[in-house]
């Protein structure tokens, strides 16, 4: 394995750990607190990995693109928040 493959393997392992941690944190969600959804956290991790691997353009752009796609999917899957009753 060359250096870039090792970096990719490490980044995938770190993203998997982040996803597992986000699942556990979201189960202990405090009322009124805003926490990333697991999908948003994973998207954030992919974007950070894309920035980290920015020197190798195909890898960096792929990871960043995957993060953006996951963020957009999360926006459409998130339930619509209720409007405040006092506003109208």
Secondary structure, DSSP 4 states (H G I P E B T S, - for coil): --HHHHHHHHHHHHHHHHHHHHHHHHHTPPTT-----HHHHHHHHHHHHHHHTTTSHHHHHHHHHHHHHHHHHHHHHSPPPPPPGGG-
